[in-house]
Every structure is written in C-alpha cells, then in structure tokens.
Amino acid sequence: MLIKRTLYHFHFCCGLGGGAKGFNRAKPIVGNMQAEWECLGGIDVDPAGLADFSRLAGVPGTLLDLFTRDQYIRFHGKEPPAGWKEATPEDVRRAAQGKRPDAVFISSPCKGASGLLSEKMAQTPKYQALNELTLRCIWLMGEAWKDDPVPLIVFENVPRLATRGRHLLDQINSLLGHFGYAVAETTHDCGELGGLAQSRKRFLLVARHVEKVPPFLYEPEKKSLRAVGDILGRMPLPGDIEAAGPMHRVPSLQWQTWVRLALVRAGSDWRSLNELAIEDGHLRDLIIVPEYRSGYLGVHGWDDTSGTIAGRSSPTNGAFSVADPRYRQAANWNHGQQFGVIRWDDSSPTIPGQTMPGQGTFSVADPRYQNWHPGASSRKLHVGKWDGHTGTVTGSQQVASGALSIADPRPNWNRHSGNYRVVPFDKPAGTIIAGGKGVQGGQQSVADPRILHRGKGDNYLTGGHYGVIPFDQNCGAIAASSRYDSGRYSVADPRIPAANDRLTCIIRSIDGTWHRPFTTLEKAALQSLVEPEEQLILDGLSDKDWSERIGNAVPPAAAEAIAHVMGTTLLLAAQGETFMLNNMPIWVRQVAVGLSVAQQESAQ
C-alpha cells in the first residue's frame, strides 16, 4: 500500500502558471511512498497572468511588484505611484499561505538577457533593472524562510543570462551559499525534458539545501523531440472556432506577408527568398496561380484580356483574378529567422512572447489545406463510405453540423424512380403526378437549350439579368428580388488586396502545402499548456497578449519532469536514504564530496 506524502511548491514571477501546472502533475514514487505536489501560490505583477494562474495552478496568485524603489524608477523612468511599497519577506510568506514550500520555482523576466534584444539596449538602466530581479527574487526567498530553509530551488531563464548576467549569477551563487545551498548551473532543452514538439533551450540553476537534502539530485531523463505535425495534426483545422474556441482563429496578416510565407522553402526562413530570381523588382519564374478546376480560381496574365464578366465575378467561380506585377517587396529584411516556415514533421523552435511570422519561424507547412475554410469543422458535410463505420451519432440533424451523410451505392433508393428526373427537350415527359414536392419528390425537370439564348421580345433580353455594373457608375433601384440572376445586381470590382491589407487567405506553396502562421491555440499546445484536443481560455481578448503570456510560460511537461526528480530526491531524504542507483547525470554534485568527507571523519 502506497503512503501518500504532500509536497508544496511556490513560484516567483509565476506568469500564467505553466510551471505550477507541471509541478501539480508530477507524482514520483520511491519504495512504498508516493509524493503529490500541491501549489501554495505564486507572485507576479501582471493581473491577467494571475487570472490565468488561478485556473492552471488551481490556487490564487498574489499581485505584487518585486522591484526595489530604485529598480522601479530605472525601469519605468518615474517614481512609483502613491501607496506603492517594496515587497518584503513577510509579503512572500503571506503569498505562500504562511507555509514553507518544499520547492521554489523562480522564472524571472528574461527580456534583458534575451538574444532578441541588442547588446546596447541590454546595457541600458531599464533592462539592467529588469535583470536584477533575478537576484532580488533569490534574496526575498532566502530571507522569507531563513529560519526554515526551502529544501530545493530551481531558477530558469534564457541561456544568454550566463554571459550577459554573469555578475548577477556570481552574486546569486554567493547568496545561496550563504543560505546553505549547493548550486549547479546547467543549460537544458525543455523540449527534451518534456518530450515537446519544440526546441526550447533554457538556463537552469538548481540549488539543494545541504543539511536538509543529502541525496543526489539527478537530472531529468531526456526525451526525443516530436514533430510539430504530431501536435497540430490532432487539433481541429485552424479557423474552426466552433470546435476549438477563439484562440484557434487564423491570424489576419498583410497580403505581402502571405505571399512571402508561400515562397519560403519549408524548413527555411526569409533567406530562402534570396534564391528566387528577381528581375526589375519582380519574380521572374513564379506567379501566384490558385487552382481548383478548369477556370475556377483562374488567374489572367497582366498582358492578357479578361473573360466575360459574369453575374458573380469572384475568384471561386471563374477566371476573375489577375497576376498583378506591381507587387513590391519590402526594402529591408531583418536578420534572424523572420518568416520561417516549419515542415509538418519537424519540431518547433522556442515559442517566445513575440510569435508573429515576421519575427521568427512561427509558421508551418500544413498539408491539410484542401479541407480548410474559415469556421469549418473537419467533420462538417462529411460523407461516409458505404462499407465503412460511422462516427458518433449526436443530437445534430443537419449535414452541415457533422458526419451525417453516406455514399449510398443503391440507385433505386428513391420513393419514385422519377426523382430528380431531367427530360430531354425533344422527348415526351413522364406522367405528371399530384403532390410532388420539388424535383426530389417527382416533379420533373427539362434540359432547356434556350437558356441565355434569347431573342427580341423575351423578358431576359432587356431585364438586365446577370447584369454587371462598372465600378464608377451608379446602380439601378434595389428591388425585393435583387439577385445576380434577376437584374443588374453585380459589380465589376477592380479592388485587389494592397500589400499591407490584412486578411486571412490560403496560398498553396510550391511544395503543395499551406504555409501559415501558428494559431494562438497551437502555440499553447506546442508549449504543452493544453492538450491538442482541448480548448484553452485565457484572460482577455487579445491574441498579442495571449501569445506573450504563452511564450513566457514554462512548459508544464518540462516542469513536470523537473518536479518528478525533485520529488524523488525529497522522498529519499524523508526515508533517510543518501544514494539511489541511477545512470542519469547528477545536477548538484557537491553532495558527493560532502558525503565522502563526512564518512572519512566518522571512520577516524
């Protein structure tokens, strides 16, 4: 029978609670003892992030500014507002419900040490103040529980902190040593720790209180990175708001951005555009040519004449598009991975707070484009095979709301053999029956060859049917029956998207896939914040704010792996064990020297 033991964790700069969610999921077992992690809370300065934290962590967080007054002034460029005060160790204990946690997770803001920020900007007082929160959090944590130290600490940040913030890390190591901790600095890929479909390199500082935790603290087991398609392929098609919620909407991008994405080679980034042949500012070998079937979504050459303007002159019902050579490329490109497109079977890069296509490899070559249209469910208007099985029978009764149709091979299933019957124009009709409701109920139809072949005196000749009005002329009276086939109720619209017009569209790329940005929900799924089949609701209505909080989050799957080895170490300590056979690398190695010295002294 397993003996349950509750371990407590607490979070500084907790964000939306990714790390807390991961800790809650870990349930390590040593012998007959199993640990269950429970969150005591977290501290953050963002109210929206704390609202998300309460949902993901299952416990309220505390709104608290961790800056000193000097740091506040340097970061904000002004004095704090009236009533503002510096956080104290007592505030930290109160935020943790007055309890001492078994593990503290610190994820301080990393913008000042991020490679996305130039070296010059990183040295400004504003970002130096932000970097100093790393040391500030360690001090508050140590002072809050100096009489009963926290057994284990994990501190995570961007890898570049080891160089840009070396002076701060040296002070952190000294401070932790003062509080009685053994410390190890490592760099890990959170994607490998959590088995994610993204590579997310992070700096991890792990500390173990020497007197309280004598066992070795081992590194989590590394796992293989997954393909991005393993995650995205389990989700509804992008844009299916009904099935996946508002976070799964396809971003509206500038037209020129869609074109650039379509021309980027999958697995590459904006630099592959340099491989295209450009003459006089135009692509020499490629034009955008949408395809559906003959004529549909047709694109005319700039020097060709147009076909007849019909009643519904849209790209989807004929050759009513043009290869406009006036598209102008952006004058300058930024360095890095802008407009990067990931292959469907590759893993994703790190999901940061800024994840637009123009800021990195945050688009995917999605092979499922044939089945997508905005707002569509992947099962809508689905027709099942006669010899296959059906999906779940739901309460819906409309073919547009589920897989409620079948390809029936029986030709004589109709009540009347004349259902949908079309009579040739030069043949007699069948018996006229009574009570037929529509062509599907026995009313006959005729193949009339006279359609749109009208002569003088016919109403179609002068009624304006299928009439198209030039864009610069006025319209006739709008009648109650104003349809494109009953009058001049169509227009020859010359407008095409401008380079900076924002829209949602599909351009099939050269490799036959749809190069598109990740949706916000897909970013959350790649971060393991949500299962691909689930919906996620975050505070607010802004995709930009959602993406920033998602990108700043610690992947729960990686946090779970860390919590598992930490919980194992704490269970060993509770059982009086000082060693466990394990082929995994040791995080905090100072314990090996300490134990060997203690044994030698005992022997003497």
N, C-alpha and C positions, 0 to 999 in steps of 0.2 A: 504494500500500500504506500502510495506516494505521500510524503509530508510536504504540505504547501508552505512556502515562505514568501512573504511580500517584501519586495524591494521597491524603493522610492527613487524617482528621478525628477530633476528640476532643470529648467532651461533659461539661460540668459540670451537676450536677443532672439526670442523664440520664433518670430515670424508667424507664418500661418500654421505651424505645428507639425511639419513633416518629420522632424527628429523625434518629437514626442509620440507621434503615431507609430513610428517604427519601434521605439522602446516598449510601448504598450503591447506590441505583438510578440515580443521575444518571451519564450518560456523554456529556459535552459533546465537541464536535469543532470544532477550528479548523484549517483547511487540511488537512494530512495527519497531524495529531496528534490522538489521542483520549485523554481522561483517564478513568481509572477510580478511583473513590473507595474507600478502604479504611479501616475503623474501627480506631482504636488502642485504644478502650475508653471508659469513662465512669465518673463518680463519682456516688454517691448514698448516702443514709443509710437507704434502705428495702430490706431484704433481698429481699422479694417482688418489688419493682420490678426489682431487679438480676437476679433469676432470669428475669424476662420479657425483660430487656435482652439477656441472653446468647442467647436464642432469636431475637429480632428483629434484633439487630445482628450476630450471628454471632461475637461475641467476648465474653469475660467482662468484667464491670464490677468496680469496686472499692468496697467498703463503707467509707465514710469520712465522718466528721462534719466539715463545713466551718465550723462555728461557732468563734468565739473563746471563751475561757472566760467572759468577761463576757456575750457573747451567749447562750451556753448557759444561764447562770444566769437571765438575764432571760426567756428563752423558757420554760424548764422549771420555773422557780421553785425550783430546788435546785442544789446542787453536782453536778458531773459524777461518775460512778462511779469507783471505783478503777481505775487503769490508763488512764483517758481522757487524751488529749493533743491539743493543737491540731494541725491539719493544716499541713504545711509545703510549700514549693515542691518539695522533694525528693520528698515523697509524691505530688505531682501528676505529676512526671516519671516516677516509678515506675509509676503507674497508666496512663501512656501508653506503656508498654513501653520507656521510655528514649529514645523518638524525639520529634522536634519535628514537630507536626502542621502541615499547610498551612492548616487552618481549625479554629477552635474555636467550638463552639455552646454558648451558656450559656442555660439556661432555669431561672432561679432561682425559688423558691417565690413565688407571686403573691397568696396569701391576704390579706396585709396591705394590698395596694393594690386589691383586688377591690371592685367595687361591691356584692357580696353581703355585705360587712362594713360596718357602720355607721362613720361618721367618728369617733365617740367610741371605739369599740373599736379602730379602726386606730391611734389615737394611744397605746394602752397600751404599756408596755415590752415585752410579749411580742411583739406584731406589729411594733413598731419594730425589734426584734432580728432578726425574720424578714426584714424588708425590707432590712436591712443586709447580708444575704448577697449582694445584687447587687454591692455594692462589694467585698466580701470575695472573690468569685469573680474579679473583674477583677484585683485585686491579686495573688492567687495565680497566675493565668495569666501576668500580666506578669513576675512575679519568677521563675517557673519557667523561662521561656525568654527572659530579658532579654539573654543573650549571643547568641541566635539567634532573634529575634522571630518570632512566628506571623504569616504574611502577611495573613490575613483573619480577622475575628471577626464573629460575628452573635450578638446578645443579644436575646432575646424575652421579653415579659412582657405583662401586661394594659395596655390603653391608659391607665387611670387612674394608672399609675405616673408619667406625665408631670406630674401635678399633686400627688398625694399623696407622691410620692418625688422631687420636683423637686430638693431639696437633695442627694439621693444621686446623681441623674443629673449634676448640675453637678460633683460630685466625680469621678464616673466619667469624664466628658469631660476633665477636667484630668489625671487619672491616665493615660488613654490618650494624651493629647497628650504627657505626659512620656515615655511609652514609644515615641513616634514615630509615632502613628497619626492619620490624618484620620478624622473621625467624622461620621455623618449619623443623625439621628433621624427616623423616619417611623412612620406608622400604616398597617397594611395589613390587608386581609381575606384570611385564609388560605384561605377558601373560593374566592376569586377567583384566588389564586396556584395552587391545586391543582385547580381545577375540581371542587370538592366540592358536595355537596347540603346544605351548612350554611353559614351566615354566621358567621365567626369572626374578629372584629376583634382585632388584636393590635398591641402596640407593638414595633417592631423598631429596634434600634440596630445599625448596620453600621459596621465600622471596617476601614480598609485601611492597612497599613504603607507609608508614603510611599516609603521607599527601596527596598523590595522589590517593590512592586506599582505601577508607574507608570501602567498603563492605567486608563481609566474603569471603574467598577463600575456596571453598569446594573441597573435594577430588573427583576425577572421579568415576563414578559408576563401580563397579566390575562386570565382566562377567565370565561365565563358561569357563574353558579351553576346547578346542576342541580336538578330536582325530587326531593323525598325519595322519591317513588314509583319513580324510575329506579333507585335502590339497593335499596329494600325489595322492589320487585317482582321482583327477580332472586333473592331468598332464599326458602328453604322457608317455609311458613306458620309463624307463631310457635307455639311449643309442640312443634314436630316435633323432639324431642330426638334421635331416631334418625338423622335426616338432617343436622342442624346442630349437635348437641352440647348440653351442659348450659347453655351461655351463651345459648341461644335460648329458654329457658323463659319463659313469660309470668309477670310478677310477680304475687304474691298481694297484692291491695290490699284495703283496707277496703271494705265494701259501699257505704258512703256516698260513697267516692271514685269507685267505678264509676258510681254514679248521677250524680254531679256531672260526670264526664267525658262521659257520654252527653248531658247537657243543654247542654254548652258548644258554641257555634257553631264549626264548623271554620274555622280561621284566626284565631280569637279566643282569649280566655283566661277566667279566672274572672269577669271583669267582665261578660261577656255574660249571666251568671246574673242580673244585676240587671234584665235586660229581661223576665224571667219574672214573670207575675202571681202574687203571693203573697197569700193570704187566711188569716188565723188561723194563720200559720206553715206553710201547705200550698200546693202548686201548684194554681192554680185551673183551668188549661186542659189540663194534661197528667197522664197517669198512665203507668206503665210497662206496656205491653201486648205481651209477646212474641208472635210469630206463627210458625206452621209450616203448619198447615192447620186446617180447622174443628175446634174443640175442643182441638186439641193446643196445649200451652203456653198454654192459656186462663187468663185472669185474671178472677176474680169481683170485682164491686164490693163495697165494705165492707158495704153495706146489703142485698146480695142473698143468697139462700140458695145453698147449695152443691149440686152434683150428687151422684149416688150415689158413695160411696167404694168404689172397685174394688180388686181384689187388688194392683194396683201403682199406687198413687195418687201418681204422680210428675208433675212439670210436663210431661214429654215425652209422656205418653200420655193426656192429657185435661185438663179444666178443673179443675186442682187447685192453683191459685195464687190469691192474693188481693191486691187493691190496698189495701195497709195504709196508712191515712192518718197513722199515728203516726210516720212518718219525721221526724226533727228535723234541721234544717240546723245547720251549725256556727255558733256565736255570733259568731265574728270571722273576718275574712279578712285575710290579709297583702297588702301592696301588691306589685305586680310582675306576673309572668306566670304565677301559680300556676294549675294545671290547664289550661294552654294546650293546645289541640288543633290540629295542623298539617294542612292539606289534603294529600291524597295527591300532588298535582302541585306543591306548594310546596317550597322548600328549608328545611332545618332550621336552628334557631338554634345558637349555640355549645354544644358538649357539654362542660359543666364536670364537676368531680369529684362534685358532688351533682346527680343527674338523676332524682329521683322526680317523679311527676306533680304533687305538691303544691308543688314548688319551681321550676316553670318550664314552658315549652311543650315537654314531653317526652312527648307522646302524639300519635298520628296517626289520622286518619280513614281506616281501612283498608277499601277496598271489597270485599275478598275474604272477608268474614266468612262467606258462605254455605258456603264449602268447608272451614271450620276446625273441628276439635275437638281437644282436648288429645292430644298424642302422635301425631297423624295425619300421614302423608306426603301430599303433594299428589297423588301417583300411586296411592295405595292404593285398592283397589276401583274402579279406573278402568275404564270400559267404552269401548273404541274404536269408531269408526264403521266400517261395512261397506266404505264406499268411501274410507276414509282409510288412512294408513300407520300401522304400529305403532311403538312406541318400541323401545329396545334390548332384545333378548331376553337376560335374565340367568339366573343359576342358580336363582332362586326359582321355586317351583312353586305358590305359594298366591296366590289373588286378593287377599288382604289385604296382600301384600308387593310389589305392583307393578301395572303396567297389563297384566294378563294375562287380560282378558275382552274379548268382542266382541259388538256388537249384530247378531246373525245374522238376516237377514230371511227365511230359508228355514223355513217352518212344518213341514215334514216331515223334519227332520233326524234325529229320534229313531229309534232302532232299531225301536221299536214305536210304531205310531200311537196306542196307548192310554196312552202315558206321560203321567203327571200327569192322567189322565182322572178326572173327577168325574161320578158318575152321579146324575141327579135321584132324589129319594126315591120318586117314583111311577113309575119306569121300571125295566125289567129290566137286570141287569148284563151286561157282555160276558163272553166266555169267561174262566174262571179258569185262568191259566197256571201252570206249575210253574217254580220257580227265580227268580221275580221278586224283586228286591232293592229294596224300598222303592217309593214312589209313582213314582219316576223310572225304575223298571225294569219297570213293567207292573202292579204291584199297584194295584187300583182304590180310589177314594175315593168317598164318598157325601155329598151335600148333606143332612145330617140336620137337620130343622127342630126337633128336640126339645131342642137344646142349651139348658140352663138353664131349660127349661120342665118342671120335674119335679113329680111328684105323690107322694102318700103311698106309702111302700114303696120308693122309689127311693134308692139309696145317696147320691146327690148332695144329697138333701133334708136329711140330718142329719149328713153327713160334714164339714161345715164348709168345703167347697170355696170358694175365693175369700173366705174369712173375713177380716175386718178387726177387729183388737183395739183398743179405746180405749187411749190413751197411758197412762192411770192405772190400768189393770187388768193382772192377771198373764196369762202366756201358758200354753198347754197344753204337753204334752210335745213336745219336738223329735224328730220321727221321722226315719228314714233318708231318707225321700222327702218331706221337708218343703219343698214348693214352694208358691208362692202359689195354685196351682190344685188342690192336693190337701189343703187343710186351712186352719185359721185361722193362716196364717203371714204376715200382713201387719199393719201397724200404722198407725193414724191419727196421724201425727206432726205436732204443732202448731208445731214449731220453724221459724222463718224466720231468715235472717241478721240479726244485730243490726247497728247502724250501724257498729260498729268490728270486726265479724268480718272476718277476712282470707280471701279466696277468689279464685279465677280464674273469671271469667264473661264472657259476651258480652251486651251490651245494644245492640240496634240503635238508633242515634241517629235524630233527626228527619230528618237528611239521608240516611238509608238506609245509613250506614256504621258500622263498629265503631270507636268512639273508645277506643283502648287505649294503654298506655304502650309506649315502645320497649323491646324486649328488650335485654339487655346486648350481645349479638352485633350487633344493629342499630346500637347506639351505636358499636361498634368499626368497623363498615362505613362509617358516616357520617363517621367520623374518618379513613377510608382506611387503617386499620390492618390490614384484611383485605378480600379480595375478597368480594363478596356470596355467591358460590357456595362459599366455603371455610369450614372450621371454624377456630376460634381457641381455643387452650388457654393460659390464663394461670395463674400460680401461685396456689394457694389454692382455697377452695371458696365464698367469699362474693361474692355479686353486688354488695354495697355496696363492698367493697374493689376488685373488678374495675372497677366504674363510676368510682370515684375515680381510679384509675390511668389509665383510658381518657380521662377528662375532662381530666386534667392533661397528657396527651401532646400533642406537636407532631404535627399531621397529616403522615404521611410524604409525601403528594402535594405539600403546600406546601413541605416541607423539600427535596424533590427539585427543585422549581423554583428554590429559592434556591441549592442546590448546583450546579445547571446554570450559572447566571450567574457564580457564584464560580469554578467550574472553567474557564469560558470566559476569565475575566479572568486566571487563573493561567497558562493556556496562551498567551495573548497576551504576558504578561510573559516566559515562557520563550523565546518566539520573538523577543523584542526589539521587539515592537510597542507603540506608545503610543496607538493610536487605532483604533477599529473603527466603520464606518458602522452606525448603529443609530438607529431612531426611538423607542426606549424611553427613558423618563426616567432620568437618572443619579442613583444613590444617593449617591455620595461625590463632591461637586462641587469640593472644594478642589484636586483634582489639576489642574483646568483652569487655575486661577490659577498654580499652581506651574509647570506646563509653559510657560505664556506668559512668565513672568518668566525662566525658565531660557533660553528661546530668545532673548529680548531681550539678556540678558547675553552669550550666545555671539556674537550679531551684533556687539556693540560690541567 
